[in-house]
């Protein structure tokens, strides 16, 4: 098996960094106490839990009591939507709004609610992959109670006007949720701008299996214990929570420097790949994350290109890792108007603060050879 030497699939997952691992190790070994118990070993875990929650809240711009630790972005998204559905059943306001290119962790719950009699409106995202506030205003009805729009798209990296969209909902008494999984650590994000926010640790160098759901008074997610105010039962994973807090801290402190370094690399990728005959950039060139590039190469299958690059030790993807193996074209690319051929011939190149210029050199050298 070829060893991966150039990793450019950070939108799928990131490597746990040394500082995060160092923060976690004591809680995997000596600090193994259950934070709900009363003896001193357990109290140390409880103190670490409270400190981590306070740090996460400070970085995200919300109160500590509004931070709930989950297993990741999918659980957090599901919690937001199904919790809103419970409130909607009581109020009778069963109209929800989202976009056509949300992550499947939003779209699949919406699909289930539609089968249960909810009315779901999917906002268009156009060829630039950006939601128009005017479209949201036009879609709102008296019975609208919930809106979910991601902060940044996981495949094409386009950044949405979340503050403006949330403001429209706030004026009308509509709950607004954002999936900020791709945004946190890459652009400034404030939980105070929205009613509910989801994030996932493994997108910003924390381990897999840990995430956050920010909300003021969420519907209980898991029942069976009094942990996290009875809203999300289950013994807390202190090591992962501490790791997530450290990852959030580091990403907040390093964000400006990271983006200043990645932006020229992103623009170089766009410029040089654009010279390849037939290559087509997907999504807005300017209003996108500094770490994301997505191109289609009509006439070439994504899977074939990915495997050829893998043989050269380079890891990229064809889109969302959650849809890997699907024979259907990317719903994100279809939503922005790509043809079937364009959607089936895409590559997503996603960087992190560990990506070097040498990595980009190697990719740009290998790509034409693989085509």
N, C-alpha and C positions, 0 to 999 in steps of 0.2 A: 504494500500500500504506500502511495506517495505521501510523504510528510508535508503537511501544510506549512509553508514558510511565509506566505503573504495572506493575511486574514482580512478580507474586505466584506464581511457579512455582519457588521456590528448592529444593524437594525434587527437582526434575528436574536443575537445574544452577544454579550461582551465577556471578556476575560475578567475573572476576579483579580483585582489588583493587590499588590503586596500590602498596602496600608489597610485595605478592607480585611484581608485574611488575618493580619496581625491583630486587628481589633476583635475578630471573631474567636480566635484560638483559645483565649482564656475561658470563654463561655462554652466551648466544646469539651474542655478538659476539667479544670478545677471548679469552674462556676456552673455546675450542672443542676443546681437546685431549682425546684419548681417555684416560680414566682408567687404562687397562690398560698404557699405554706407559711408558717409563722416563725420557724427557727432561723438562726443567723445565716446559714447557707442559702436559704430561700430568700431572705430579705436582701441579700446582695444581688440576686437576680432581679428582684422587684425594683431595686434602686436603678439598676442598669436599664431596665425596661422603661422606667419613668424618664430617665435622662435621655434615652434614645427618642422617646415620643416627643419630649419637649424640644429637642434639637430639630427633629423633622418638622414640627409645627412652626418653629421659628423660620426655617428655610422656606417653607411653603406658604407662610403668611397667614396662618390660622391659629386657633386655640388648640392646646394639647388635647382637650377632651373631644375634639372633632377628628382626631387622627386614629384610624382603626387599621391594625395590621392584618393583612390577608395573605392568601397564597400567591397573589400576583394580579396582573391586570385583568385576566378573564373573570376571576371571582369578583373583583371590584366592579367591573362593568355589569356583570349579572346582578350584583347586589343593588346597584343604582336602578336598573331597569325594572327588576321584579319588585323592588321596594316601592317604586313609583306606581307600579301597576296595582299594588295593594291599596294605595291611597286613592287611585283612580276608580277602583271598584266601589269605594265608599262614597266618593263625590259624584260619580257618574260622568266625569270628564275623561272619556276614554280615547281621546285623540292624542297621539304621540307624533313627534317630528324628529327625523334624523336625516342623514345624507346617504346617497347611493354608494359611497365608497368607504364607509366605516369598516373597522375591523370586524371579523366574524363574531367576536365576543359581544358585539353590539347587535349585529344584523341577525344572528340566530335567535337570541331572545326576542327581538322584534317580530321575527317570523312566527315564533310560538304564540306571542300575544295576538297577532293577527288571526291565528287559527282559533283563538278564544274570544273573538268578537271585537277586539280593539281595532281602531282605524289608524293606520300608520301612513304618514306622508314622508316620501324620500325626496329631499331637496337635490336639485341638479348641482353638479360641480364644474361643468364646462370643460373646455380643452385645457385650461390652465390649472385645473384642480383646486379652485378656490370657491368657497361658498359666498354667495351674495347676500348681505343683510336684507336687501329689498325682497329677495325670494322668501326669506324666513317671515318677514312681516306679512307678505301676501298669503302665506300658508297657514297662519295662525287663525284659529276659530274660537268661538266662545267655549267650546268643549275641550280645547287644547290644555293639557296639564303638564306636559313633560317634553323637553327637547334635549337631544344628545348630539353633539358635534365634536369630533376629535380636534385636538389642538394642532397636531401635525400628522400628516398621513404617513403610514408605515411603509408604503411602497414607493411613492414618488416624493415624499418629503415636503410637500407644500404646506405652508403655515396658514392657519385659518384666523379670521378676525374674531377671536373668542370673546374678548372684552365687549366688543360692539354687539355681538349676537346675544351674549348674556344680559347686556343692558336692555335690549329689546324685550327679553323674557321677564326681567325683573319689573319693568314698568307695567306688565300685564299679569303679574302674579303667577307666572309659569316657572316651574322648576327647570333649571338648566344644569346639565351634566356634561363634562368633557373628559374624554379618554386622552390623558396627557402622557401616555406611555412613551411615545417617541419624542415628546417635547421636553420633559424634565431632564435637566442636565445639558440640554442643547440650546434652549432659549429660556428667557425669564418666564416663570410660571407662578401665578399667585392663586391659591385656593380661595382667597377672599373675593376674587372676581366672579366666582361661580358658586352654585349651590352644592354641587357634588363633583369630585375629581378622582380619577383613577390613575395609579402609576404602578410600574413593575420594576423591581430591583435589578433584575438581570440585564436590563437595557443600559445601566449606568455603572457597571463593574461591581455590583453586589451579586450574591448567589441567586440561583434560580429558586423559585418556591416562596418568595417573599414579596409583598407589595403593600400598597396603602390605598385605603378608601377614605377620602375626606368628606365628611358630611356633618351637619349639625345634629340631626336626630334621625339616624338611619333606621329603617325597618330591621329587626333582628335577622342577622345573616345565618348564624348557626345556633341551635339550641342545645343545652346540655350542661351549662356551667355559667358561672358569674363573671368569667373573664371579660375584659374590655367592656365593662359596664353592662354585661349581659347581652350585648349586641352581637358579639362574635365569640361564641363559646369555644373552648379548646385551649390546652396548655400552650402558652406562647413559646415560640422558637427564639429564645433570647439571642443566641449566636447570630442567627440570620437578621434579626431586628437590629442588633448593634452594627452588623455589617452594612445594612441598608442605610442607617443613620450616618455612618462614616462615609459611605459612597455619596450620599446627598451633600454632605458637608464639602467633600473634596470637589464635587462637580460644580457646586455653587461658587466656590473660591476660584476655580480654574476656568470657568466658562468663557470669560472674555478672551483669555490667552489662548485657549483651545480653538475658539472660533476664528481668532485672528490668524492662527496657523493653518487651520483646515480650509478656510475660504479660498485662498490661492490654489490649494490642491484641488478643491472641487471645481473651480473655474478652469484650471488646466485640464482636468479630465473632460469637462464639457467641450472645451475648445478643440482638443486633439481627437476625441472620439467623433466629433461633428465632421471631421475631415474624411471619415470612412464613408465611402459611397453607400447611400441608402440609410445611414444611421439617423435615428430620430429621437431627440430628447423628449421625454415624457414629463409633463407638468411645467409649471412656471419656472423660468430660469432664475429670476431674482427672488421671488417670494418662496424660498425653500430653505430647508436646513442646510447648514454649512457642511454637514457630514454625508449628504445624500446625492447620488446621481442615478438616474434611471433612463436607459436607452432601449429602443427597439431596433432590431436588425432584421428587417423583413427578408424572408427566404432562409433564415437560420432558426432552428429549434433551440429554445432556451436550455433544455436538458442537455443537448449535445454540446453547446458552448460551455455549460457549467462543468461537464465531465472532462472536456478537453483542457479547460483551465485547471481543473483539479489535478490532472496528470502532470501539470507544470508546477504544482504546489501552491496554487492560488485558489482561494475560497471566495466565491461570490454567490448570489442567489438569483432566481428568476422572479422573486416577489416575496410575499409573506410566507414565513416558515410554517405558519399554521395551515396553509393551503398546499404545502408541498406534497407532491404525488398526485394531485388532482389533474384530470385530463381537461378540465374546463379552463378557458383563458381567465386571466386575472379580472376579477370584477371591478377592481380599481381602474385598470386601463380601459375596460369596456365603458365605465362610467364617464371617462373623460373623452370618449369618442374614438378610441383606437379601434382599428379593424381587427378581425380575428387573427390575421397573420401578424399584425403588429403586437397584439397582446400575447401571442404564443412565442414571440421572439425577443422577449425583453430580458435585460440584465439589470439587477440592482447592485450598485457598488456603494457600500455604506462604511464610513470610516469612524474612528474613535480617536481619543487623545493619544492612543498608542500607535496610530498609523504614522508611518514615516514617508518621507519623499522617495526613499528607495523602494518602498512598497508600490507606490504609484508608478515609478519607473518600470518596475518588473511587470506590472499589470499592462501598461500601455505597450510594452514590447511584446507581451504574449498574446494580447487580444487579436491583432491582425493575423497572427499565425494560426489562431484557432478558427478564424473565419475563412 
